[in-house]
Amino acid sequence: MFEEANRLRAERGDDAVADLSLGNPYNEPPAAFFEHLKRESELRTGLRHRYMTNSGYPDVRARMAQHLAGRTGLPYTQEHVCMTGGAAGALNVVLRVLLEPGDEVVLVSPSFVEYPFYIENFGGVPCVVPCRADFIPDADRIADACTANTRAVILNAPNNPTGRIYPERFWQDLGRALAGRSAAMSRPIYLLFDDPYYHIYYTENAPPEPSRFYDQTIYISSFSKDLGLAGERIGYLAIHPDAAAREDLQRAMPFALRALGQVSAPATMQRAAAALVDEPRDAVRAFYRKRRDRVEEALQAIGLDTPPLEGGFYAFPKSPEADDMVFCRRMLDEGLIVVPGSAFAAPGRFRMSYSVDMEVLERGLEILKRSV
Ligand SMILES: Cc1ncc(COP(=O)(O)O)c(C=O)c1O
């Protein structure tokens, strides 16, 4: 997509193109991030940039644990946490630990396009279960898709690409269903809850916490989106305090970081994450809310049905042409870059990101309006 956008811009000029294809954060990191870096840059002693224990600095992990304990009421400690190179790094570490070749991992459609690649990195087999028509998954259908070979289910909400937040009721049902299925198979099915958009929500309350409803949850998050630090590669994973084989998992995660050549999460960014983990996120929510409201209004005016824009920074409207690939190709000719739903195993839709400049967003909406 980066290449396609660059090609179009070179051909037609910046003003003729609206690239709404990427999930690249458009928010600058908060002032506290730069203040933190300034203070860091003044410290010239203390060997602060060497290798550290693979799972990350103990005090940084303790801060992540404290943050999660505050949100969930669960007794997370630094032992449960491993710092990683973003959520993508964390997912690969966890899958490296859990999977043997041939093991299955259940995904829902639509979901993040990279999951199948991560699973296949370790010889795993993705099993895709479609969401309901409202883009909320069905807990029983997920449980039904779990076989004796299933090691994990990966879910993400606020969701990329749909913008939906899954309700607490769904997580309760899923927890019950997966506990039943794990018991029937005599081994745990882990829930990998991928949560990089947690702080970017437009609902009255923060999104529900799945780990409250299922002990076998491995929580994964990052500072890529909410703090605008995607290029700095900082995130973490946290094993549920009551997870089966928790101590083995705790030992295995830092080993997987080594085996994958990640070694550890970047030192300076770990300290920045600890300094910022509890920083208020009102400004980032307001930043995206302005864009979200504009997209909602424009899609309504154009008459394109879209799931409720509850969180993250994507909309997933119905494609005006039955074939979403044909529609997205036509939009490309018009200068608008959006992603076909087929890329997310959800044909008949397209994803547009509103993590862009307002001017680019307006240009994109204008192209959409005149082409539909
Ligand atoms: C659902 C989802 N998970 C994980 C990632 C990867 O995030 P990170 O930059 O923290 O690796 C993304 C990035 O777009 C995403 O949308």
The ligand as a MOL file (V3000), in Angstrom:
LIG
                    3D

  0  0  0     0  0            999 V3000
M  V30 BEGIN CTAB
M  V30 COUNTS 16 16 0 0 0
M  V30 BEGIN ATOM
M  V30 1 C -5.2340 -5.5160 15.3460 0
M  V30 2 C -3.7790 -5.1910 15.2890 0
M  V30 3 N -2.9370 -5.9530 15.9900 0
M  V30 4 C -1.6250 -5.7040 15.9830 0
M  V30 5 C -1.0860 -4.6720 15.2430 0
M  V30 6 C 0.3750 -4.4460 15.2710 0
M  V30 7 O 0.6620 -3.4040 16.1720 0
M  V30 8 P 2.1320 -3.0620 16.6370 0
M  V30 9 O 2.5860 -1.8770 15.8540 0
M  V30 10 O 2.0000 -2.7470 18.0890 0
M  V30 11 O 2.9760 -4.2360 16.4020 0
M  V30 12 C -1.9350 -3.8530 14.4950 0
M  V30 13 C -1.4090 -2.7810 13.6410 0
M  V30 14 O -2.0230 -2.2810 12.7260 0
M  V30 15 C -3.3180 -4.1240 14.5140 0
M  V30 16 O -4.2030 -3.3810 13.8280 0
M  V30 END ATOM
M  V30 BEGIN BOND
M  V30 1 1 1 2
M  V30 2 1 2 3
M  V30 3 2 2 15
M  V30 4 2 3 4
M  V30 5 1 4 5
M  V30 6 1 5 6
M  V30 7 2 5 12
M  V30 8 1 6 7
M  V30 9 1 7 8
M  V30 10 2 8 9
M  V30 11 1 8 10
M  V30 12 1 8 11
M  V30 13 1 12 13
M  V30 14 1 12 15
M  V30 15 2 13 14
M  V30 16 1 15 16
M  V30 END BOND
M  V30 END CTAB
M  END
